[in-house]
Amino acid sequence: MNTKTRPTYTNLNVFRDLTSYRLPIAGVVSILHRISGLLMFLLLPLVVWFFDTSLTSEISYGEFTNAFVAGIGFVPGWFIKLVSLGLIWAYLHHFCAGLRHLWMDVTHSVSKEQGRSSAVAVFVVSLPLTALLGAKLFGLF
C-alpha cells in the first residue's frame, strides 16, 4: 500500500496552520454565502430607508437620487454608491449560492466535483452581474 497520509488538524494554531490551509472553492462560496446574508441583515435599515425615500413622493425621490451624487450629511456620495455596490454583490451572491444549495438539496447529488463546479458557477454568474450593475451605478453607461 502506497497511501499518502493527510495532515489532521486537531488543534489549529492561527498563525501557523491557517496560513497554509487551502479552503476548497465550495467552502469559500459557503462562507461568502453566510457573510453576504449577514451584510444584508445588518444593512436592512438602510435598504428600508432607500425604499421609503424613493417611493414617498417626487421630492423625496429627488433627495434619494441626490444622495448618490452629493451624499448625506458628512457621508460622501461615492461612499453611498460603494455601500450600495456591496449590497448588490451581497444580494446577487446570496441569491446564486442559495439556488446552488437548493439544487443540491433537490437532486441529492452531492459529490466533490459537482460541488466544485456549482461553486464556480456561482462566481461566474454573480461577479459579472455585480460588475455590470456596479458600472451602471457608477454611471459608466
C-alpha positions as a LaTeX table, in Angstrom:
\begin{tabular}{lrrr}
\hline
Residue & $x$ (\AA) & $y$ (\AA) & $z$ (\AA) \\
\hline
Met1 & 0.00 & 0.00 & 0.00 \\
Asn2 & 1.35 & 3.33 & $-1.07$ \\
Thr3 & $-1.12$ & 5.73 & 0.51 \\
Lys4 & $-0.38$ & 9.34 & 1.19 \\
Thr5 & $-1.13$ & 10.43 & 4.73 \\
Arg6 & $-3.12$ & 13.59 & 5.02 \\
Pro7 & $-2.46$ & 16.02 & 7.85 \\
Thr8 & $-5.05$ & 16.16 & 10.59 \\
Tyr9 & $-5.82$ & 19.47 & 12.24 \\
Thr10 & $-6.96$ & 18.77 & 15.75 \\
Asn11 & $-5.64$ & 21.89 & 17.43 \\
Leu12 & $-5.31$ & 24.75 & 14.95 \\
Asn13 & $-2.71$ & 27.39 & 15.52 \\
Val14 & $-3.95$ & 30.59 & 13.90 \\
Phe15 & $-0.52$ & 31.86 & 12.93 \\
Arg16 & 0.98 & 28.59 & 11.71 \\
Asp17 & $-1.85$ & 26.43 & 10.33 \\
Leu18 & $-4.39$ & 28.86 & 8.89 \\
Thr19 & $-1.86$ & 30.46 & 6.56 \\
Ser20 & $-1.10$ & 27.13 & 4.88 \\
Tyr21 & $-4.65$ & 25.72 & 4.86 \\
Arg22 & $-6.30$ & 25.81 & 1.43 \\
Leu23 & $-10.06$ & 26.03 & 1.57 \\
Pro24 & $-11.82$ & 24.49 & $-1.45$ \\
Ile25 & $-13.87$ & 26.81 & $-3.65$ \\
Ala26 & $-17.11$ & 25.28 & $-2.37$ \\
Gly27 & $-16.05$ & 26.26 & 1.15 \\
Val28 & $-15.28$ & 29.80 & 0.01 \\
Val29 & $-18.75$ & 30.07 & $-1.56$ \\
Ser30 & $-20.32$ & 28.73 & 1.63 \\
Ile31 & $-18.50$ & 31.23 & 3.85 \\
Leu32 & $-19.30$ & 34.11 & 1.48 \\
His33 & $-22.95$ & 33.00 & 1.49 \\
Arg34 & $-23.02$ & 33.48 & 5.25 \\
Ile35 & $-21.14$ & 36.80 & 5.07 \\
Ser36 & $-23.48$ & 38.14 & 2.39 \\
Gly37 & $-26.51$ & 37.16 & 4.47 \\
Leu38 & $-25.07$ & 38.94 & 7.50 \\
Leu39 & $-24.26$ & 42.03 & 5.42 \\
Met40 & $-27.79$ & 42.20 & 4.06 \\
Phe41 & $-29.22$ & 41.76 & 7.56 \\
Leu42 & $-27.04$ & 44.49 & 9.06 \\
Leu43 & $-27.78$ & 46.95 & 6.24 \\
Leu44 & $-31.51$ & 46.24 & 6.22 \\
Pro45 & $-32.36$ & 49.61 & 7.86 \\
Leu46 & $-30.51$ & 51.37 & 5.03 \\
Val47 & $-32.41$ & 49.34 & 2.43 \\
Val48 & $-35.74$ & 50.19 & 4.10 \\
Trp49 & $-34.76$ & 53.88 & 4.15 \\
Phe50 & $-33.77$ & 53.69 & 0.46 \\
Phe51 & $-37.09$ & 52.09 & $-0.39$ \\
Asp52 & $-39.16$ & 54.51 & 1.69 \\
Thr53 & $-37.38$ & 57.61 & 0.42 \\
Ser54 & $-37.58$ & 56.55 & $-3.20$ \\
Leu55 & $-41.36$ & 55.89 & $-3.08$ \\
Thr56 & $-42.80$ & 58.53 & $-0.74$ \\
Ser57 & $-43.04$ & 61.47 & $-3.14$ \\
Glu58 & $-41.32$ & 63.13 & $-6.07$ \\
Ile59 & $-39.44$ & 65.42 & $-3.71$ \\
Ser60 & $-38.18$ & 62.53 & $-1.58$ \\
Tyr61 & $-37.18$ & 60.68 & $-4.77$ \\
Gly62 & $-35.11$ & 63.73 & $-5.71$ \\
Glu63 & $-33.45$ & 63.60 & $-2.28$ \\
Phe64 & $-32.83$ & 59.88 & $-2.79$ \\
Thr65 & $-31.12$ & 60.35 & $-6.16$ \\
Asn66 & $-29.21$ & 63.38 & $-4.86$ \\
Ala67 & $-27.80$ & 61.24 & $-2.02$ \\
Phe68 & $-25.81$ & 59.26 & $-4.59$ \\
Val69 & $-24.33$ & 62.47 & $-6.02$ \\
Ala70 & $-23.93$ & 64.90 & $-3.11$ \\
Gly71 & $-24.07$ & 62.50 & $-0.17$ \\
Ile72 & $-25.98$ & 62.61 & 3.07 \\
Gly73 & $-24.67$ & 64.87 & 5.81 \\
Phe74 & $-20.98$ & 64.12 & 6.23 \\
Val75 & $-21.13$ & 60.88 & 4.19 \\
Pro76 & $-19.98$ & 61.50 & 0.59 \\
Gly77 & $-21.92$ & 60.22 & $-2.40$ \\
Trp78 & $-19.17$ & 57.84 & $-3.57$ \\
Phe79 & $-19.33$ & 56.06 & $-0.22$ \\
Ile80 & $-23.09$ & 55.59 & $-0.53$ \\
Lys81 & $-22.51$ & 54.15 & $-4.01$ \\
Leu82 & $-19.83$ & 51.84 & $-2.60$ \\
Val83 & $-22.17$ & 50.60 & 0.15 \\
Ser84 & $-24.89$ & 50.10 & $-2.47$ \\
Leu85 & $-22.44$ & 48.12 & $-4.59$ \\
Gly86 & $-21.70$ & 45.95 & $-1.55$ \\
Leu87 & $-25.42$ & 45.36 & $-1.13$ \\
Ile88 & $-25.75$ & 44.49 & $-4.81$ \\
Trp89 & $-22.93$ & 41.95 & $-4.50$ \\
Ala90 & $-24.38$ & 40.54 & $-1.27$ \\
Tyr91 & $-27.82$ & 40.06 & $-2.81$ \\
Leu92 & $-26.57$ & 38.51 & $-6.06$ \\
His93 & $-24.09$ & 36.19 & $-4.34$ \\
His94 & $-26.59$ & 35.16 & $-1.68$ \\
Phe95 & $-29.25$ & 34.51 & $-4.31$ \\
Cys96 & $-26.96$ & 32.44 & $-6.57$ \\
Ala97 & $-25.45$ & 30.48 & $-3.68$ \\
Gly98 & $-28.94$ & 29.89 & $-2.29$ \\
Leu99 & $-30.04$ & 28.47 & $-5.65$ \\
Arg100 & $-26.94$ & 26.26 & $-5.56$ \\
His101 & $-27.88$ & 24.93 & $-2.13$ \\
Leu102 & $-31.48$ & 24.37 & $-3.22$ \\
Trp103 & $-30.31$ & 22.49 & $-6.31$ \\
Met104 & $-28.08$ & 20.25 & $-4.20$ \\
Asp105 & $-30.96$ & 19.59 & $-1.78$ \\
Val106 & $-33.45$ & 18.76 & $-4.53$ \\
Thr107 & $-31.20$ & 16.49 & $-6.60$ \\
His108 & $-29.49$ & 14.81 & $-3.63$ \\
Ser109 & $-26.32$ & 14.76 & $-5.73$ \\
Val110 & $-23.53$ & 15.92 & $-3.54$ \\
Ser111 & $-20.18$ & 14.95 & $-4.91$ \\
Lys112 & $-16.86$ & 16.71 & $-4.74$ \\
Glu113 & $-16.81$ & 17.53 & $-8.45$ \\
Gln114 & $-20.44$ & 18.65 & $-8.57$ \\
Gly115 & $-19.87$ & 20.88 & $-5.54$ \\
Arg116 & $-16.80$ & 22.42 & $-7.14$ \\
Ser117 & $-18.49$ & 23.04 & $-10.49$ \\
Ser118 & $-21.58$ & 24.57 & $-8.90$ \\
Ala119 & $-19.39$ & 26.81 & $-6.73$ \\
Val120 & $-17.56$ & 28.02 & $-9.83$ \\
Ala121 & $-20.95$ & 28.66 & $-11.46$ \\
Val122 & $-21.96$ & 30.86 & $-8.53$ \\
Phe123 & $-18.90$ & 33.05 & $-9.09$ \\
Val124 & $-19.31$ & 33.02 & $-12.89$ \\
Val125 & $-22.88$ & 34.31 & $-12.57$ \\
Ser126 & $-22.74$ & 36.63 & $-9.55$ \\
Leu127 & $-19.47$ & 38.51 & $-10.16$ \\
Pro128 & $-20.16$ & 39.66 & $-13.76$ \\
Leu129 & $-23.70$ & 40.68 & $-12.79$ \\
Thr130 & $-22.27$ & 42.67 & $-9.88$ \\
Ala131 & $-19.75$ & 44.32 & $-12.21$ \\
Leu132 & $-22.48$ & 45.15 & $-14.71$ \\
Leu133 & $-24.80$ & 46.69 & $-12.12$ \\
Gly134 & $-21.84$ & 48.46 & $-10.49$ \\
Ala135 & $-20.90$ & 50.00 & $-13.83$ \\
Lys136 & $-24.49$ & 51.23 & $-14.16$ \\
Leu137 & $-24.45$ & 52.53 & $-10.57$ \\
Phe138 & $-21.25$ & 54.50 & $-11.10$ \\
Gly139 & $-22.51$ & 55.91 & $-14.40$ \\
Leu140 & $-20.22$ & 54.14 & $-16.86$ \\
Phe141 & $-23.16$ & 53.64 & $-19.23$ \\
\hline
\end{tabular}
